[in-house]
Amino acid sequence: MKFQKLTIIIISILLYTGFVYAQLTTSQIVKKYSPSVVTIVALDQNDQPLSLGSGFSINTEGDIATNHHLLEGSAKAIIKTVDGRKGEVLGIINDDPELDLLIAKTSLKNINPIPFGDSDTITVGEEIIAIGNPAGLEGTVSNGIVSGIRKLDGFKLIQITAPISPGSSGGPVFNSTGKAIGVATAYLDIGQNLNFAMPVNYLKSLKPSSMKLSSLPKLMPKAGTLEKDRTLVEVFDVHYNYSSYDWNTLNSIDFAIKNLSNYPIKNIKLFFVCKNYNGEVISYSAREIKDTILPRLALQFSQIHYVKYFKIFEGQKYKEGKVEIRILDYQIDRTGRTSPADLLFK
């Protein structure tokens, strides 16, 4: 009898202090919380896309958590759930550019919130699950473990083995009980599988903010020493080709794309914004390049894009327009340390 009472007391203490949690399978976590993860598309003042990322609901009032760098420099942002609901970001209510974290108010309410865990209690080797939208593929799931807890300039980073590809930034990282313990943030490409998340506890203490999306400060986050999203792919050597029949009509654009990572990349989504000689947007186009670009190498491409009066002659000199080539997304192939020779002669 005394043993039974003692057992009941011990179990009650463990439950009260939080040491006993119900373990969930990956499929249970995905089924329950995948609808709470949103795709975020940041737009410029002309409603053209700037970046693509993820975020997740933290309450039923329309508030979402994500990375600061996904929204900075944008004039507008739209969000979408896996079940097709769409809304927009209305404003920023909490923000810390140095931590690369923010909480935004959106027009989408009644989304099931994702519960927070305690990121101060995580341990190396603990299993984790990340849900995000790499390459725009909504609700993509990746598994891994906590491989380390790093310190950088006085704050913590959770190192994980679950891949963080472009489009996954801002998504939740769960523990095995289905609680968010981190926010997917960065990928460090030094030849190893190094991915990082910001501890979720930082979200609990973000500075209050009350600003419009367009007012977000463009500050380099402390985590800026880590390579983020589009910094692994570079567009360079851009040349404009004019019509042989009309000297001021743009005919096509030649450009090169360099892969700065240690892995092959493919399925690069580009957005071309054409501005005239006065800096006004007059045309745009989109393209997905499916070619594989090998590590540390580059390929040349050409985009047909007809624009009249792209160049004029004024005041004894030519005034030329400009085409911005924006990298929206791409896929990193980390399936193996394939050499360039293997890919070239396959």
Secondary structure in CASP SS format (residue, H / E / C, confidence):
PFRMAT SS
TARGET T0000
AUTHOR 0000-0000-0000
METHOD secondary structure of the structure
MODEL  1
M C 1.00
K H 1.00
F H 1.00
Q H 1.00
K H 1.00
L H 1.00
T H 1.00
I H 1.00
I H 1.00
I H 1.00
I H 1.00
S H 1.00
I H 1.00
L H 1.00
L H 1.00
Y H 1.00
T H 1.00
G C 1.00
F C 1.00
V C 1.00
Y C 1.00
A C 1.00
Q C 1.00
L C 1.00
T C 1.00
T H 1.00
S H 1.00
Q H 1.00
I H 1.00
V H 1.00
K H 1.00
K H 1.00
Y H 1.00
S H 1.00
P H 1.00
S H 1.00
V E 1.00
V E 1.00
T E 1.00
I E 1.00
V E 1.00
A E 1.00
L E 1.00
D C 1.00
Q C 1.00
N C 1.00
D C 1.00
Q C 1.00
P E 1.00
L E 1.00
S E 1.00
L E 1.00
G E 1.00
S E 1.00
G E 1.00
F E 1.00
S E 1.00
I C 1.00
N C 1.00
T C 1.00
E C 1.00
G C 1.00
D E 1.00
I E 1.00
A E 1.00
T E 1.00
N C 1.00
H H 1.00
H H 1.00
L H 1.00
L H 1.00
E C 1.00
G C 1.00
S C 1.00
A C 1.00
K E 1.00
A E 1.00
I E 1.00
I E 1.00
K E 1.00
T E 1.00
V C 1.00
D C 1.00
G C 1.00
R C 1.00
K E 1.00
G E 1.00
E E 1.00
V E 1.00
L E 1.00
G E 1.00
I E 1.00
I E 1.00
N E 1.00
D E 1.00
D E 1.00
P C 1.00
E C 1.00
L C 1.00
D C 1.00
L E 1.00
L E 1.00
I E 1.00
A E 1.00
K E 1.00
T E 1.00
S C 1.00
L C 1.00
K C 1.00
N C 1.00
I C 1.00
N C 1.00
P C 1.00
I C 1.00
P C 1.00
F E 1.00
G C 1.00
D C 1.00
S H 1.00
D H 1.00
T H 1.00
I C 1.00
T C 1.00
V C 1.00
G C 1.00
E C 1.00
E E 1.00
I E 1.00
I E 1.00
A E 1.00
I E 1.00
G E 1.00
N C 1.00
P H 1.00
A H 1.00
G H 1.00
L C 1.00
E C 1.00
G C 1.00
T E 1.00
V E 1.00
S E 1.00
N E 1.00
G E 1.00
I E 1.00
V E 1.00
S E 1.00
G E 1.00
I E 1.00
R E 1.00
K E 1.00
L E 1.00
D C 1.00
G C 1.00
F E 1.00
K E 1.00
L E 1.00
I E 1.00
Q E 1.00
I E 1.00
T C 1.00
A C 1.00
P C 1.00
I C 1.00
S C 1.00
P C 1.00
G C 1.00
S C 1.00
S C 1.00
G C 1.00
G C 1.00
P E 1.00
V E 1.00
F E 1.00
N C 1.00
S C 1.00
T C 1.00
G C 1.00
K C 1.00
A E 1.00
I E 1.00
G E 1.00
V E 1.00
A E 1.00
T E 1.00
A E 1.00
Y E 1.00
L E 1.00
D C 1.00
I C 1.00
G C 1.00
Q C 1.00
N C 1.00
L E 1.00
N E 1.00
F E 1.00
A E 1.00
M E 1.00
P E 1.00
V C 1.00
N H 1.00
Y H 1.00
L H 1.00
K H 1.00
S C 1.00
L C 1.00
K C 1.00
P E 1.00
S E 1.00
S E 1.00
M E 1.00
K C 1.00
L H 1.00
S H 1.00
S H 1.00
L C 1.00
P C 1.00
K C 1.00
L C 1.00
M C 1.00
P C 1.00
K H 1.00
A H 1.00
G H 1.00
T H 1.00
L C 1.00
E C 1.00
K C 1.00
D H 1.00
R H 1.00
T H 1.00
L H 1.00
V E 1.00
E E 1.00
V E 1.00
F E 1.00
D E 1.00
V E 1.00
H E 1.00
Y E 1.00
N E 1.00
Y E 1.00
S C 1.00
S C 1.00
Y C 1.00
D C 1.00
W C 1.00
N C 1.00
T C 1.00
L E 1.00
N E 1.00
S E 1.00
I E 1.00
D E 1.00
F E 1.00
A E 1.00
I E 1.00
K E 1.00
N E 1.00
L C 1.00
S C 1.00
N C 1.00
Y C 1.00
P C 1.00
I E 1.00
K E 1.00
N E 1.00
I E 1.00
K E 1.00
L E 1.00
F E 1.00
F E 1.00
V E 1.00
C E 1.00
K E 1.00
N C 1.00
Y C 1.00
N C 1.00
G C 1.00
E C 1.00
V E 1.00
I E 1.00
S E 1.00
Y E 1.00
S E 1.00
A E 1.00
R E 1.00
E E 1.00
I E 1.00
K C 1.00
D C 1.00
T C 1.00
I E 1.00
L C 1.00
P C 1.00
R C 1.00
L C 1.00
A E 1.00
L E 1.00
Q E 1.00
F E 1.00
S E 1.00
Q E 1.00
I E 1.00
H E 1.00
Y E 1.00
V E 1.00
K C 1.00
Y C 1.00
F C 1.00
K E 1.00
I E 1.00
F E 1.00
E E 1.00
G C 1.00
Q C 1.00
K E 1.00
Y E 1.00
K E 1.00
E E 1.00
G C 1.00
K E 1.00
V E 1.00
E E 1.00
I E 1.00
R E 1.00
I E 1.00
L E 1.00
D E 1.00
Y E 1.00
Q E 1.00
I E 1.00
D C 1.00
R C 1.00
T C 1.00
G C 1.00
R C 1.00
T C 1.00
S C 1.00
P H 1.00
A H 1.00
D H 1.00
L H 1.00
L H 1.00
F C 1.00
K C 1.00
END
